[in-house]
Amino acid sequence: MKVNFEGVRVFIKPGVTDMRKQINGLSVLVEEEMRQDPLNGHLYLFCNKNRSRLKILYWDRNGFCLWLKRLEQDRFPWPMNSEECRELTVGELEMLLKGINFFTAHKKLKFSAVS
């Protein structure tokens, strides 16, 4: 199955999510905590306390899809601050799934003059 990410936005829920939640529970989190519409076709990412499991919820034309990735070793890089919802690029999603921690990457500096 090939997923077309064109026009799809990716939202991450920082902090810990109870991975016992399935489609219904996660869609409630999307609505109430992330203040998003779970039926809009965008991707919503959740991670467990150990950062070894990642769930992705999205609406696909006529029903919800739920992906689960479980790491046997290592941990997902994951923001733990209390932001309600953060948007990622598709490139950042790919890095996240590969284990690359872009959350602590160097930030672009902006200078107004040379000293």
Secondary structure as the mmCIF struct_conf table of DSSP 4:
data_model
#
loop_
_struct_conf.conf_type_id
_struct_conf.id
_struct_conf.beg_label_comp_id
_struct_conf.beg_label_asym_id
_struct_conf.beg_label_seq_id
_struct_conf.end_label_comp_id
_struct_conf.end_label_asym_id
_struct_conf.end_label_seq_id
TURN_TY1_P TURN_TY1_P1 GLU A 6 GLY A 7
STRN STRN1 VAL A 10 ILE A 12
BEND BEND1 GLY A 15 GLY A 15
TURN_TY1_P TURN_TY1_P2 MET A 19 ARG A 20
HELX_RH_AL_P HELX_RH_AL_P1 ILE A 23 GLU A 32
TURN_TY1_P TURN_TY1_P3 GLU A 33 GLU A 33
BEND BEND2 MET A 34 MET A 34
TURN_TY1_P TURN_TY1_P4 PRO A 38 LEU A 39
BEND BEND3 ASN A 40 GLY A 41
STRN STRN2 LEU A 43 CYS A 47
TURN_TY1_P TURN_TY1_P5 LYS A 49 ASN A 50
BEND BEND4 ARG A 51 ARG A 51
STRN STRN3 ARG A 53 TRP A 59
BEND BEND5 ARG A 61 GLY A 63
STRN STRN4 PHE A 64 ARG A 70
BEND BEND6 GLU A 72 ASP A 74
BEND BEND7 ASN A 81 ASN A 81
BEND BEND8 GLU A 84 GLU A 84
STRN STRN5 ARG A 86 LEU A 88
HELX_RH_AL_P HELX_RH_AL_P2 VAL A 90 LYS A 98
TURN_TY1_P TURN_TY1_P6 GLY A 99 GLY A 99
HELX_RH_3T_P HELX_RH_3T_P1 PHE A 102 THR A 104
BEND BEND9 ALA A 105 ALA A 105
HELX_LH_PP_P HELX_LH_PP_P1 HIS A 106 LEU A 109
BEND BEND10 SER A 112 ALA A 113
#
